[in-house]
Amino acid sequence: MRSTVRRVGGRCAGLLLAGVSVVVGCRAADSDGVTPVPQFLAFLPWLLAPTGGALLLALLARWWAGLVWGTAVLGLLAWYVEPYGRSGEPGGPAVAELRVLTSNVEFGRGTGSLIAVIRRERPDVVFVEECEQGCRAALERTFGDTLRFRRAVAAEGSAGSLLLSRFRLRDAAGVRGTMGMPGAVADVRGRPVRLQLAHPAPPLPGQVGVWRRQLGRLRDFAAADRRTPTVLAGDFNASQDHAAFRRVLDTGLRDAARLAGHDRTPSWPARTAPAFGVQIDHVLVSRDFSANTARFLDLAGTDHRALLVDIALHGRG
């Protein structure tokens, strides 16, 4: 009986370790792999739980090779949980402060809650994803005097997007995608700042290639001009554990939430955050900015938490 229990325990440990090892192996190879690997990569830190369970089963089964295997996987997971990307402060003095808000309102359902947040927090720039025609009309009507400069992709459902700004905007080519990703150049105290909304397709089964290509276009946008201050914000449908997102960071952009000490704070799904989830909503900034604070805000009617950051634009030293 005891030998049977050990054998079953060893097999269960092996199955757990094999599944986790595939995901961790793709992370180590700087690849997002194929379905279901991208989906599991989003929740990489949570794989510590099945790995710990596998180690316990291997110990009970006296499977020494499994203990070595599990310890190696656990070490890799602990390594990759560390924040990715550059940090540090800009060299020049601060010349302007900006409050930036990004929110996915889930087909416009969270519009009313978002309006209340904007009234309370008074952001200078707002990026709104899944803002269909009703959402757009409500936001433009409510904030026509305070956030009177805007760029939009007018569409229904998840394809609509809206960019609102206190600063005067001039046209800029947005990024092409399944869902709207408008862009603009803001005049911030006489300095041009590139603003780009991010909302690539999610990595659903059968659409991982589309997701990867659209994140690649965001990467190309970031890399096209490294001299002009840049804010790239929205629902990226990707975390720092996705290779396609890390390539965006590799252009020199930095995650404002990470700079403010919130590199792993979940933003989706809202109903289980902050206890469980993944950070896929980001405000990425060029090296011209420092980040003072970052807050993830709960909104009624949407499956995403909004992200509000206070950043400062610096002159280059």
QUIGI-V211113 format. One line per field, one symbol per residue. burial: b if it has 24 or more other ideal C-beta (glycine too) atoms within 12 Angstrom, else e. Layout:
BEGIN
burial = ???
END
This chain:
BEGIN
burial = eeeeeeeebbebbbebbeebbbbbbbbeeeebbeeebbbbbbbbbbbbebbebbbebbeebebeebbebbeebbebbeebbebbbeeeebeeebebebbbbbbbbbbbbbbebbbebbeebebbbbbbbbbbbbbbebbbeebeeebebbbbbebeebbbbbbbbbbebeebebbebbbbbbbbbbebeebbbbbbbbbbbbbeeeebebbbebbbbbbebbeebeebbbbbbbbbbbbbbbbbbbbbbebbbbbbbbbbebbbbbbbbbeebeeebbbbbbbbbbbbbbbbebbbbbbebbbbbbbbbbbbbbeee
END
